[in-house]
């Protein structure tokens, strides 16, 4: 079954492409095309369109379709918002040193796929209260170096920790993959 996945590349990664590239026409009669306009046309649409994991165009498994994603009936959320580089590094160290299960959810306020998946992250954090979810806005001041070290190039990105070690990563808003990964790693019998 095909899965719908959305992802957006960090704008800071596109800047070198926008300002250091030269696009030359092979025809002397062709009009000049600005690198900025060309890259915006060539890069933006694929980044904002769904990515399918198979050639079939099936709809995503909206496993919450029978529930209300904005409902608070499942109990309290277990999401901690990270506000600084120091908090991010401290949280990563705590998870690793104490061998804790955790999810680091990298997002941005301007990211459509992040807004799409956010209610599902909220519901899953309620379903797995023993797993702390750390929500990191990639546009917070001072996070650039740590994000680069962690290789966060697109949002949303999820890093899953089990026994203090990074077990896997999901890039994009793939609800089925998010649900399956959490169940595999964090389901308690």
N, C-alpha and C positions, 0 to 999 in steps of 0.2 A: 504494500500500500504506500503510495507517495505521501510525503509529509511536506507541509508548507513551512518554510523557514525564512525569516526576515533578518537582515543584519545591515548595519550602516557603518561605513568606515569612518574613523576619527578624522575630523577636519584637519588636524595638525599634520596628518600623514599626506594629505592631498596638497598642502601648500607648496612643497618642493616641486611637485608635478606641475602646478599651476604657474609658477614663476621661473622655473629653470628649463622648461621644455620649449622647443621651437618646432612649430609645425610648418613644414614647407609643402607647397603645392608642387606636384610634378608637371603641371601644365602652366606655361608662361601666361596664358590668358585667364587663368582662374583668379577670382577675387581673393584679396587677403582675408584670412580668417583668423580672428584673435585666438591665441592659445587658450585663454580663459573661457571663451564661448565654446570652443571645440571640446575642451575637456569637460565642461559642464554638461554638454550634450552627450559625449561619449561615456563619461563615467557615472553621472548622476542617475540616469534611468535604471541601469542594471543594479545599482546599489539600493534603490528604493523599490524595486520590483521583487516579488517573491522568488525564492530559490527553491526548486523542487529537487528532492533527493532521488526521484525516479522520473522516468519520462511520462508517466501518467499524470494527469491533472486532477487528482482527487482532492477533495477538501480535507483540511486538517481534522484530526480526531479531537474535537472539542469535548474533552472528557468532563468538563464542567457544564455542558450545555443544559443539563437538567437541573443544575443548581444556579443560584444567583451569585456570581463572582464577587459582588460588592457587599454581600451579606456578612454580618458579623456573628452569625449563629454558631460557628465552629469553635469559638473561643479566641483567646488573645493571640495576636501575631507575635512572632519571635524574630522580628526584623530589627536590626540595629543599623542606624544610618551613620556612616563614617564621614567625618567632617574635615579631616586633615591627613597629611602624609604620616604624621606621628601616630595617629589613631589607626591608620591602615597597617603600618608596620607592627604596632603593638598587638593588634588583633591577629595578624598572621603569625607572629611569634607565639602568642598564647595558644592558638589552635595547634601549632606544631609542637610546642613544648609539652602541652597537656594532653596530646593525642586526642583532640576533640573532633567530632563530626561537625562540619560547617560548610556553608556555601558563601562564596564571595560573588556578589551580583553587581557587575559593572554596567552602568546605565548612564543616560543623559536626559535632561528635561526636554530637549528638542527632538528626541528620538521617537518616531512613530511606533516602530516595533517594540520598543521598551514600554511605551504606554499600553500597547496591546497585551503584552505578557504580564505586566505588573499585577493585575488582579489574580492571576493564576499563581504567581509567586507568593502572594499574600495567603491564598487558600492553602497552598502546599506547606507554607511555614506553620500554619495552624494544624495541619494534618500530621506534621513531624515536629512536635514541640521540643524534642530533645536535640534538634539540629538548629544551631544558630545561623541565621542568614544575615550577612553583612552587605548592606547596600551602599555602593560607592558611585557618586556622580563624577564622571571622568573630567568634568569641567571645573571642579573645585581647584582653587589656587594651590599650587605647590605639589600636585600629584604627578606631574609629568614624568619625572625620573622613575618613580616606583612603577607607574603604568608601563613604561618602556621596558623595565626589567622583567615585569610580569608578562610582557608581550600582549598587552591589551591593545589591539588595533581596530576592533569593531565593537559595536554595542548592539544589542545586549551580549555580554559574555558572562558565563558562569564558570567558576572554578569550584569543584567539589572536593572536599577534604574528608578522608576517612582514616581514622587512627593517626591523625596528625600529618598525614601525607596527602598531597594532591593526587586524587584518584583519577579524575577525568575533567574534561572541559567541554562546554557546549558554547558555540558561537551562533547567535541568531535566536529568533523567537519561535522555537520549535516546541510546541506544547507537549506533544506526545513524547518526544525525546526527554524533555525535562521531567515529566511524570515518571517515565520508565527508569530514568537514571536515579531519581530520588527513591523510588520503590526498591530498586536493586541494591542501592547503597545503604539506605537508612530504615527499611522496614523492620520493625521489631515484632517478633513472634509472640 
